[in-house]
């Protein structure tokens, strides 16, 4: 097996890649994770690794530094770079250092994971690092018309097994996956597992059925899981494979606008509609988690002066049931934190809308008077409400958000200081630099130098 080490400072990226990629289909197994270069090197000192997937921009030790060290100490290890499109210019240096390939993190969102793994496995076979063996045939399903499959959820634990009394009749298809060709007498499911009946398997060979089981686990199980523990029936197994070839089509900008507006917090009907629409889209779980990980970060920035403690999102969600429960709890927290007895819900919604518009109009920021008009409030009353609800004047809030956006651009792009200043509404680079220094304690160029890989 090709032993894989995943190195990324974003825990949700590490967990998502480790959990949802069909590693065993390509003769691979994840043997470890690390959140920076130093920890990756420590892991490699005592564990054998064939393939390392590493981010480039990380604290403590960057991906570029890690690659240099790995090339010196472990020249046999093949390296694949994880990158955001903003840092694409660093890919060239990574390839010069011997990376065999790179993966854009946006590809993970588009679920082209199998193509990526196939390409990497082929490259490694060509280099002779490791030979990906065929997945062993542990039981013939080619003659079965239906199969009962027990799935342990992603976070159910490593020691989970089917009931001991049934172990003799169960075939272990994969880690956390067992099957029977006839319905078992009794299987414990519920909070940690799901029993799924696949029907109409006639005509599929053993390899195709095994592929079906993995495809279902990586996508449909997330949405179909029933915490009540009833058996899930998949009447036409062919539709699972066809459905997972299709990619949900929707506008990212419209999606973000819906969840960054205040309507989903204050309008119960609007919220329930968004929930149902989101579930109907059946996005790949890793894509769903990454989008809401980003949204959670946006919410915490947007409502930092309202919410006493930041909203936290789980590393991974084993099922839609758990994701929806988390989302409802997040909404309730925002709703309760935002309630100010002296102001109506309509006024609070207007202030929340103004905070959101600050984020959207960063390159052409509105004055307090202009923003008051945009949210249909008088200038003086808007300023009073904004200060009382957020704890900050509108002018101070606008300045802070512009500086925070500048920091993001300095960290993640190589654009000029003048260009960055213009993106947040400052045409005078010198004025912007002075303002940035007053706020951050250093010039933009100094901040970039300290926070780049």
Secondary structure as a PSIPRED ss2 file (coil, helix, strand):
# PSIPRED VFORMAT (PSIPRED V4.0)

   1 X C   1.000  0.000  0.000
   2 X E   0.000  0.000  1.000
   3 X E   0.000  0.000  1.000
   4 X E   0.000  0.000  1.000
   5 X E   0.000  0.000  1.000
   6 X E   0.000  0.000  1.000
   7 X E   0.000  0.000  1.000
   8 X C   1.000  0.000  0.000
   9 X C   1.000  0.000  0.000
  10 X C   1.000  0.000  0.000
  11 X H   0.000  1.000  0.000
  12 X H   0.000  1.000  0.000
  13 X H   0.000  1.000  0.000
  14 X H   0.000  1.000  0.000
  15 X H   0.000  1.000  0.000
  16 X H   0.000  1.000  0.000
  17 X H   0.000  1.000  0.000
  18 X H   0.000  1.000  0.000
  19 X H   0.000  1.000  0.000
  20 X H   0.000  1.000  0.000
  21 X C   1.000  0.000  0.000
  22 X C   1.000  0.000  0.000
  23 X H   0.000  1.000  0.000
  24 X H   0.000  1.000  0.000
  25 X H   0.000  1.000  0.000
  26 X H   0.000  1.000  0.000
  27 X C   1.000  0.000  0.000
  28 X E   0.000  0.000  1.000
  29 X E   0.000  0.000  1.000
  30 X E   0.000  0.000  1.000
  31 X E   0.000  0.000  1.000
  32 X E   0.000  0.000  1.000
  33 X E   0.000  0.000  1.000
  34 X E   0.000  0.000  1.000
  35 X C   1.000  0.000  0.000
  36 X C   1.000  0.000  0.000
  37 X H   0.000  1.000  0.000
  38 X H   0.000  1.000  0.000
  39 X H   0.000  1.000  0.000
  40 X H   0.000  1.000  0.000
  41 X H   0.000  1.000  0.000
  42 X H   0.000  1.000  0.000
  43 X H   0.000  1.000  0.000
  44 X H   0.000  1.000  0.000
  45 X H   0.000  1.000  0.000
  46 X H   0.000  1.000  0.000
  47 X C   1.000  0.000  0.000
  48 X C   1.000  0.000  0.000
  49 X C   1.000  0.000  0.000
  50 X C   1.000  0.000  0.000
  51 X E   0.000  0.000  1.000
  52 X E   0.000  0.000  1.000
  53 X E   0.000  0.000  1.000
  54 X E   0.000  0.000  1.000
  55 X E   0.000  0.000  1.000
  56 X C   1.000  0.000  0.000
  57 X C   1.000  0.000  0.000
  58 X C   1.000  0.000  0.000
  59 X C   1.000  0.000  0.000
  60 X C   1.000  0.000  0.000
  61 X C   1.000  0.000  0.000
  62 X C   1.000  0.000  0.000
  63 X H   0.000  1.000  0.000
  64 X H   0.000  1.000  0.000
  65 X H   0.000  1.000  0.000
  66 X H   0.000  1.000  0.000
  67 X H   0.000  1.000  0.000
  68 X H   0.000  1.000  0.000
  69 X H   0.000  1.000  0.000
  70 X H   0.000  1.000  0.000
  71 X H   0.000  1.000  0.000
  72 X H   0.000  1.000  0.000
  73 X H   0.000  1.000  0.000
  74 X C   1.000  0.000  0.000
  75 X C   1.000  0.000  0.000
  76 X C   1.000  0.000  0.000
  77 X C   1.000  0.000  0.000
  78 X E   0.000  0.000  1.000
  79 X E   0.000  0.000  1.000
  80 X E   0.000  0.000  1.000
  81 X E   0.000  0.000  1.000
  82 X E   0.000  0.000  1.000
  83 X E   0.000  0.000  1.000
  84 X C   1.000  0.000  0.000
  85 X H   0.000  1.000  0.000
  86 X H   0.000  1.000  0.000
  87 X H   0.000  1.000  0.000
  88 X C   1.000  0.000  0.000
  89 X H   0.000  1.000  0.000
  90 X H   0.000  1.000  0.000
  91 X H   0.000  1.000  0.000
  92 X H   0.000  1.000  0.000
  93 X H   0.000  1.000  0.000
  94 X H   0.000  1.000  0.000
  95 X H   0.000  1.000  0.000
  96 X H   0.000  1.000  0.000
  97 X C   1.000  0.000  0.000
  98 X C   1.000  0.000  0.000
  99 X C   1.000  0.000  0.000
 100 X C   1.000  0.000  0.000
 101 X E   0.000  0.000  1.000
 102 X E   0.000  0.000  1.000
 103 X E   0.000  0.000  1.000
 104 X E   0.000  0.000  1.000
 105 X H   0.000  1.000  0.000
 106 X H   0.000  1.000  0.000
 107 X H   0.000  1.000  0.000
 108 X H   0.000  1.000  0.000
 109 X H   0.000  1.000  0.000
 110 X C   1.000  0.000  0.000
 111 X C   1.000  0.000  0.000
 112 X C   1.000  0.000  0.000
 113 X H   0.000  1.000  0.000
 114 X H   0.000  1.000  0.000
 115 X H   0.000  1.000  0.000
 116 X H   0.000  1.000  0.000
 117 X H   0.000  1.000  0.000
 118 X H   0.000  1.000  0.000
 119 X H   0.000  1.000  0.000
 120 X H   0.000  1.000  0.000
 121 X H   0.000  1.000  0.000
 122 X H   0.000  1.000  0.000
 123 X H   0.000  1.000  0.000
 124 X H   0.000  1.000  0.000
 125 X H   0.000  1.000  0.000
 126 X H   0.000  1.000  0.000
 127 X H   0.000  1.000  0.000
 128 X C   1.000  0.000  0.000
 129 X C   1.000  0.000  0.000
 130 X C   1.000  0.000  0.000
 131 X C   1.000  0.000  0.000
 132 X C   1.000  0.000  0.000
 133 X C   1.000  0.000  0.000
 134 X C   1.000  0.000  0.000
 135 X C   1.000  0.000  0.000
 136 X C   1.000  0.000  0.000
 137 X C   1.000  0.000  0.000
 138 X C   1.000  0.000  0.000
 139 X C   1.000  0.000  0.000
 140 X C   1.000  0.000  0.000
 141 X C   1.000  0.000  0.000
 142 X C   1.000  0.000  0.000
 143 X C   1.000  0.000  0.000
 144 X C   1.000  0.000  0.000
 145 X C   1.000  0.000  0.000
 146 X C   1.000  0.000  0.000
 147 X E   0.000  0.000  1.000
 148 X E   0.000  0.000  1.000
 149 X E   0.000  0.000  1.000
 150 X E   0.000  0.000  1.000
 151 X E   0.000  0.000  1.000
 152 X E   0.000  0.000  1.000
 153 X C   1.000  0.000  0.000
 154 X C   1.000  0.000  0.000
 155 X C   1.000  0.000  0.000
 156 X C   1.000  0.000  0.000
 157 X C   1.000  0.000  0.000
 158 X C   1.000  0.000  0.000
 159 X C   1.000  0.000  0.000
 160 X C   1.000  0.000  0.000
 161 X C   1.000  0.000  0.000
 162 X C   1.000  0.000  0.000
 163 X C   1.000  0.000  0.000
 164 X H   0.000  1.000  0.000
 165 X H   0.000  1.000  0.000
 166 X H   0.000  1.000  0.000
 167 X C   1.000  0.000  0.000
 168 X C   1.000  0.000  0.000
 169 X C   1.000  0.000  0.000
 170 X C   1.000  0.000  0.000
 171 X E   0.000  0.000  1.000
 172 X E   0.000  0.000  1.000
 173 X E   0.000  0.000  1.000
 174 X E   0.000  0.000  1.000
 175 X C   1.000  0.000  0.000
 176 X C   1.000  0.000  0.000
 177 X E   0.000  0.000  1.000
 178 X E   0.000  0.000  1.000
 179 X E   0.000  0.000  1.000
 180 X E   0.000  0.000  1.000
 181 X C   1.000  0.000  0.000
 182 X C   1.000  0.000  0.000
 183 X C   1.000  0.000  0.000
 184 X C   1.000  0.000  0.000
 185 X C   1.000  0.000  0.000
 186 X C   1.000  0.000  0.000
 187 X C   1.000  0.000  0.000
 188 X C   1.000  0.000  0.000
 189 X C   1.000  0.000  0.000
 190 X C   1.000  0.000  0.000
 191 X C   1.000  0.000  0.000
 192 X C   1.000  0.000  0.000
 193 X E   0.000  0.000  1.000
 194 X E   0.000  0.000  1.000
 195 X E   0.000  0.000  1.000
 196 X E   0.000  0.000  1.000
 197 X E   0.000  0.000  1.000
 198 X E   0.000  0.000  1.000
 199 X C   1.000  0.000  0.000
 200 X C   1.000  0.000  0.000
 201 X C   1.000  0.000  0.000
 202 X C   1.000  0.000  0.000
 203 X C   1.000  0.000  0.000
 204 X C   1.000  0.000  0.000
 205 X C   1.000  0.000  0.000
 206 X H   0.000  1.000  0.000
 207 X H   0.000  1.000  0.000
 208 X H   0.000  1.000  0.000
 209 X H   0.000  1.000  0.000
 210 X H   0.000  1.000  0.000
 211 X H   0.000  1.000  0.000
 212 X H   0.000  1.000  0.000
 213 X H   0.000  1.000  0.000
 214 X H   0.000  1.000  0.000
 215 X H   0.000  1.000  0.000
 216 X H   0.000  1.000  0.000
 217 X H   0.000  1.000  0.000
 218 X H   0.000  1.000  0.000
 219 X H   0.000  1.000  0.000
 220 X H   0.000  1.000  0.000
 221 X H   0.000  1.000  0.000
 222 X H   0.000  1.000  0.000
 223 X H   0.000  1.000  0.000
 224 X H   0.000  1.000  0.000
 225 X C   1.000  0.000  0.000
 226 X C   1.000  0.000  0.000
 227 X C   1.000  0.000  0.000
 228 X C   1.000  0.000  0.000
 229 X C   1.000  0.000  0.000
 230 X C   1.000  0.000  0.000
 231 X C   1.000  0.000  0.000
 232 X E   0.000  0.000  1.000
 233 X E   0.000  0.000  1.000
 234 X E   0.000  0.000  1.000
 235 X C   1.000  0.000  0.000
 236 X C   1.000  0.000  0.000
 237 X H   0.000  1.000  0.000
 238 X H   0.000  1.000  0.000
 239 X H   0.000  1.000  0.000
 240 X H   0.000  1.000  0.000
 241 X H   0.000  1.000  0.000
 242 X H   0.000  1.000  0.000
 243 X H   0.000  1.000  0.000
 244 X C   1.000  0.000  0.000
 245 X C   1.000  0.000  0.000
 246 X C   1.000  0.000  0.000
 247 X C   1.000  0.000  0.000
 248 X C   1.000  0.000  0.000
 249 X C   1.000  0.000  0.000
 250 X C   1.000  0.000  0.000
 251 X C   1.000  0.000  0.000
 252 X H   0.000  1.000  0.000
 253 X H   0.000  1.000  0.000
 254 X H   0.000  1.000  0.000
 255 X H   0.000  1.000  0.000
 256 X H   0.000  1.000  0.000
 257 X H   0.000  1.000  0.000
 258 X H   0.000  1.000  0.000
 259 X H   0.000  1.000  0.000
 260 X H   0.000  1.000  0.000
 261 X C   1.000  0.000  0.000
 262 X C   1.000  0.000  0.000
 263 X H   0.000  1.000  0.000
 264 X H   0.000  1.000  0.000
 265 X H   0.000  1.000  0.000
 266 X H   0.000  1.000  0.000
 267 X C   1.000  0.000  0.000
 268 X H   0.000  1.000  0.000
 269 X H   0.000  1.000  0.000
 270 X H   0.000  1.000  0.000
 271 X H   0.000  1.000  0.000
 272 X H   0.000  1.000  0.000
 273 X H   0.000  1.000  0.000
 274 X H   0.000  1.000  0.000
 275 X H   0.000  1.000  0.000
 276 X H   0.000  1.000  0.000
 277 X H   0.000  1.000  0.000
 278 X H   0.000  1.000  0.000
 279 X H   0.000  1.000  0.000
 280 X H   0.000  1.000  0.000
 281 X H   0.000  1.000  0.000
 282 X C   1.000  0.000  0.000
 283 X C   1.000  0.000  0.000
 284 X C   1.000  0.000  0.000
 285 X H   0.000  1.000  0.000
 286 X H   0.000  1.000  0.000
 287 X H   0.000  1.000  0.000
 288 X H   0.000  1.000  0.000
 289 X H   0.000  1.000  0.000
 290 X H   0.000  1.000  0.000
 291 X H   0.000  1.000  0.000
 292 X H   0.000  1.000  0.000
 293 X H   0.000  1.000  0.000
 294 X H   0.000  1.000  0.000
 295 X H   0.000  1.000  0.000
 296 X H   0.000  1.000  0.000
 297 X H   0.000  1.000  0.000
 298 X H   0.000  1.000  0.000
 299 X H   0.000  1.000  0.000
 300 X H   0.000  1.000  0.000
 301 X H   0.000  1.000  0.000
 302 X H   0.000  1.000  0.000
 303 X C   1.000  0.000  0.000
 304 X C   1.000  0.000  0.000
 305 X C   1.000  0.000  0.000
 306 X C   1.000  0.000  0.000
 307 X C   1.000  0.000  0.000
 308 X C   1.000  0.000  0.000
 309 X C   1.000  0.000  0.000
 310 X C   1.000  0.000  0.000
 311 X C   1.000  0.000  0.000
 312 X C   1.000  0.000  0.000
 313 X C   1.000  0.000  0.000
 314 X C   1.000  0.000  0.000
 315 X C   1.000  0.000  0.000
 316 X C   1.000  0.000  0.000
 317 X C   1.000  0.000  0.000
 318 X C   1.000  0.000  0.000
 319 X C   1.000  0.000  0.000
 320 X H   0.000  1.000  0.000
 321 X H   0.000  1.000  0.000
 322 X H   0.000  1.000  0.000
 323 X H   0.000  1.000  0.000
 324 X H   0.000  1.000  0.000
 325 X H   0.000  1.000  0.000
 326 X H   0.000  1.000  0.000
 327 X H   0.000  1.000  0.000
 328 X H   0.000  1.000  0.000
 329 X H   0.000  1.000  0.000
 330 X H   0.000  1.000  0.000
 331 X H   0.000  1.000  0.000
 332 X H   0.000  1.000  0.000
 333 X H   0.000  1.000  0.000
 334 X H   0.000  1.000  0.000
 335 X H   0.000  1.000  0.000
 336 X H   0.000  1.000  0.000
 337 X H   0.000  1.000  0.000
 338 X H   0.000  1.000  0.000
 339 X C   1.000  0.000  0.000
 340 X C   1.000  0.000  0.000
 341 X C   1.000  0.000  0.000
 342 X C   1.000  0.000  0.000
 343 X C   1.000  0.000  0.000
 344 X C   1.000  0.000  0.000
 345 X H   0.000  1.000  0.000
 346 X H   0.000  1.000  0.000
 347 X H   0.000  1.000  0.000
 348 X H   0.000  1.000  0.000
 349 X H   0.000  1.000  0.000
 350 X H   0.000  1.000  0.000
 351 X H   0.000  1.000  0.000
 352 X H   0.000  1.000  0.000
 353 X H   0.000  1.000  0.000
 354 X H   0.000  1.000  0.000
 355 X H   0.000  1.000  0.000
 356 X H   0.000  1.000  0.000
 357 X H   0.000  1.000  0.000
 358 X H   0.000  1.000  0.000
 359 X H   0.000  1.000  0.000
 360 X H   0.000  1.000  0.000
 361 X C   1.000  0.000  0.000
 362 X H   0.000  1.000  0.000
 363 X H   0.000  1.000  0.000
 364 X H   0.000  1.000  0.000
 365 X C   1.000  0.000  0.000
 366 X C   1.000  0.000  0.000
 367 X C   1.000  0.000  0.000
 368 X H   0.000  1.000  0.000
 369 X H   0.000  1.000  0.000
 370 X H   0.000  1.000  0.000
 371 X H   0.000  1.000  0.000
 372 X H   0.000  1.000  0.000
 373 X H   0.000  1.000  0.000
 374 X H   0.000  1.000  0.000
 375 X C   1.000  0.000  0.000
 376 X C   1.000  0.000  0.000
 377 X C   1.000  0.000  0.000
 378 X C   1.000  0.000  0.000
 379 X H   0.000  1.000  0.000
 380 X H   0.000  1.000  0.000
 381 X H   0.000  1.000  0.000
 382 X H   0.000  1.000  0.000
 383 X H   0.000  1.000  0.000
 384 X H   0.000  1.000  0.000
 385 X H   0.000  1.000  0.000
 386 X H   0.000  1.000  0.000
 387 X H   0.000  1.000  0.000
 388 X H   0.000  1.000  0.000
 389 X H   0.000  1.000  0.000
 390 X H   0.000  1.000  0.000
 391 X C   1.000  0.000  0.000
 392 X C   1.000  0.000  0.000
 393 X C   1.000  0.000  0.000
 394 X H   0.000  1.000  0.000
 395 X H   0.000  1.000  0.000
 396 X H   0.000  1.000  0.000
 397 X H   0.000  1.000  0.000
 398 X H   0.000  1.000  0.000
 399 X H   0.000  1.000  0.000
 400 X H   0.000  1.000  0.000
 401 X H   0.000  1.000  0.000
 402 X H   0.000  1.000  0.000
 403 X H   0.000  1.000  0.000
 404 X H   0.000  1.000  0.000
 405 X H   0.000  1.000  0.000
 406 X H   0.000  1.000  0.000
 407 X H   0.000  1.000  0.000
 408 X H   0.000  1.000  0.000
 409 X H   0.000  1.000  0.000
 410 X H   0.000  1.000  0.000
 411 X H   0.000  1.000  0.000
 412 X H   0.000  1.000  0.000
 413 X C   1.000  0.000  0.000
 414 X C   1.000  0.000  0.000
 415 X C   1.000  0.000  0.000
 416 X C   1.000  0.000  0.000
 417 X H   0.000  1.000  0.000
 418 X H   0.000  1.000  0.000
 419 X H   0.000  1.000  0.000
 420 X H   0.000  1.000  0.000
 421 X H   0.000  1.000  0.000
 422 X H   0.000  1.000  0.000
 423 X H   0.000  1.000  0.000
 424 X C   1.000  0.000  0.000
 425 X C   1.000  0.000  0.000
 426 X C   1.000  0.000  0.000
 427 X C   1.000  0.000  0.000
 428 X C   1.000  0.000  0.000
 429 X H   0.000  1.000  0.000
 430 X H   0.000  1.000  0.000
 431 X H   0.000  1.000  0.000
 432 X H   0.000  1.000  0.000
 433 X H   0.000  1.000  0.000
 434 X H   0.000  1.000  0.000
 435 X H   0.000  1.000  0.000
 436 X H   0.000  1.000  0.000
 437 X H   0.000  1.000  0.000
 438 X H   0.000  1.000  0.000
 439 X H   0.000  1.000  0.000
 440 X H   0.000  1.000  0.000
 441 X C   1.000  0.000  0.000
 442 X C   1.000  0.000  0.000
 443 X C   1.000  0.000  0.000
 444 X H   0.000  1.000  0.000
 445 X H   0.000  1.000  0.000
 446 X H   0.000  1.000  0.000
 447 X H   0.000  1.000  0.000
 448 X H   0.000  1.000  0.000
 449 X H   0.000  1.000  0.000
 450 X H   0.000  1.000  0.000
 451 X C   1.000  0.000  0.000
 452 X C   1.000  0.000  0.000
 453 X C   1.000  0.000  0.000
